[in-house]
Amino acid sequence: MKEALHINEVLQLLDKAGKERKKVNVRAWKKDGNEVDYIGWLPLTGHWRGGIHRLMNPANGEVRAVIDVLIYEFNGHTVYL
């Protein structure tokens, strides 16, 4: 059974993965309520005050900002607040 993770644990794991250059799988909602999947993306930076993390697609270099509280799944684990 997969264990649920608290958002603070997820943020720490994102920062750790960014330092180690490891790919992550993140599922989140966008501001308009649509879902978006970031499968195999690299975390770049996080801003605890702004509440965002930037993820980069290694295939084409595209960078996207993800709002931390809108992340609902991280590497197959459910995320709760």
C-alpha positions as CSV (number, residue, x, y, z in Angstrom):
1,M,0.0,0.0,0.0
2,K,1.3,3.4,-0.9
3,E,1.8,5.9,1.9
4,A,0.4,9.4,1.8
5,L,2.8,12.3,2.2
6,H,2.4,15.7,3.8
7,I,3.0,18.7,1.6
8,N,6.1,19.6,3.7
9,E,7.7,16.2,3.1
10,V,7.0,16.6,-0.6
11,L,8.7,20.0,-0.7
12,Q,11.7,18.6,1.0
13,L,11.8,15.7,-1.4
14,L,11.5,18.1,-4.4
15,D,14.5,20.1,-3.1
16,K,16.5,17.0,-2.5
17,A,15.7,15.7,-6.0
18,G,16.7,19.0,-7.4
19,K,20.1,18.9,-5.7
20,E,20.7,15.3,-6.8
21,R,19.4,15.9,-10.4
22,K,16.8,13.1,-10.1
23,K,13.6,13.1,-12.1
24,V,10.2,13.2,-10.4
25,N,6.6,12.5,-11.3
26,V,4.2,15.2,-10.1
27,R,0.5,15.5,-10.7
28,A,-1.1,18.9,-9.9
29,W,-4.1,21.1,-10.7
30,K,-3.8,24.3,-12.6
31,K,-5.4,27.5,-11.5
32,D,-8.4,26.8,-13.8
33,G,-9.0,23.4,-12.2
34,N,-7.5,21.3,-15.0
35,E,-5.1,18.5,-14.2
36,V,-1.5,18.4,-15.4
37,D,1.0,15.6,-15.2
38,Y,4.8,16.2,-15.0
39,I,6.2,12.7,-15.6
40,G,10.0,12.5,-15.5
41,W,10.7,16.2,-15.0
42,L,13.6,17.7,-13.1
43,P,13.0,20.0,-10.2
44,L,15.0,23.2,-10.6
45,T,14.2,25.7,-7.8
46,G,11.7,26.2,-5.1
47,H,10.6,29.4,-3.3
48,W,9.1,28.8,0.1
49,R,7.7,32.3,0.3
50,G,6.2,32.3,-3.1
51,G,4.9,28.7,-2.7
52,I,6.1,27.5,-6.1
53,H,8.6,25.1,-7.6
54,R,10.0,25.2,-11.1
55,L,10.2,21.9,-13.1
56,M,12.1,21.4,-16.3
57,N,11.3,18.8,-19.0
58,P,14.7,17.2,-19.8
59,A,13.5,16.3,-23.3
60,N,13.1,19.8,-24.6
61,G,14.2,22.2,-21.8
62,E,10.7,23.6,-21.2
63,V,10.3,25.1,-17.7
64,R,7.1,25.3,-15.8
65,A,6.1,26.7,-12.4
66,V,3.9,24.6,-10.1
67,I,2.1,26.0,-7.2
68,D,3.0,23.9,-4.2
69,V,-0.5,23.6,-2.6
70,L,-1.9,22.4,-5.9
71,I,0.2,19.3,-6.0
72,Y,-1.9,16.2,-5.2
73,E,0.4,13.4,-6.1
74,F,4.2,13.0,-5.9
75,N,6.0,9.9,-7.3
76,G,2.8,7.8,-6.9
77,H,2.0,9.0,-3.3
78,T,-1.0,11.0,-2.5
79,V,-0.2,14.4,-1.0
80,Y,-2.3,16.0,1.8
81,L,-2.1,19.4,3.4
